[in-house]
């Protein structure tokens, strides 16, 4: 049986070259004796999957994708186009959707992750440009019902099935108190408006939790301590999170939740490192609660972002993601991860 090859995004201006963001992974794969081919990410997003996979050799067999996020339907189109050419993505479309979208993984991780409710929005797209534009936000009655299911009070954040708008924390992400229904409506409406054609699936209300924080003055070094946290995680190319709620007035640095990203293959952790938002920040998560949940999810290649509660009571699952589209933090050696994937 053929060993899996890797599919990487091509350069948007030169289809014969790898996207610069993934060039170092391509070099490492070559050094490890792996094989990779290029796919056109823009064509995938545009719905032309056959054109996107034109350079993948026919009859190639098993394949891993390592690239930018794809909406679930585009991923399914991707898999179908490869199958026509005798290629098989080792993560199935249902498996990708289960890990990529919160409604797909939430039930398995409920109790280990902040409480969440979601409201599908008629006409919402899949997160691909050109879909979901002009979607109306949920009405007051639907929002009130969702708030009641979250207990009716306390802080929360707003996101869609895949992303939040952490960079617009006060305007389109954070709700200080769910009991203030007009404020809930304003934040949700602004979020839906600004996500526009990138809105994926619907609106998620997610409980805000207190996580341990550090003051982050530079891209790769912590400079102090803090508390406060937010229950939404991200992946670059990746999901965004409500981690950047404020700045420390004395240190002039961002106060960021300390998170670890864990990469799992067939239910076993193969790489543990910092979240890409905090490269170089040490974290040693307890995986005893998470391991059986990852196995129960039943997806071959996934990531979990974990953050420690500020009161020291344990680690929480901030986000689950498909490993194919999860960003690696700067400064980490992914050789062990790629070696595990090569014969998978």
Buried (B, 14 or more C-beta within 10 A) or exposed (E): EEEBBBBBBBBEEEBEEBBEBBEEBBEBBEEEEBBBBBBBBBBBBBBBBEBBBBBBEEEBEBBBBBBBBBBBBBBBBBBBBBEEBEBEBBBBBEBBBBBBBBBBBBEBBEEBBBBBBBBEBEEBBBBBBEBBBEBEBBEEEBBBEBBEEBEEEBBBBBBBBBBBBBEBBEEBBBBBEBEBBEEBBBBBBBBBBBBEBBBBBBBBBBBBBBBBBBBBBEEEEBBBEBEBBBBBBBBBBBBBBBBBBEEBEEBEBBBBBBBBBBBBBEBEBBBBBBBBBBBBBEBEBEBEBBBEBBBEBEBBBBBBBBBBBBEEEEBBBBBBBBBBBBBBBEEBEBEEBBBBBBEB
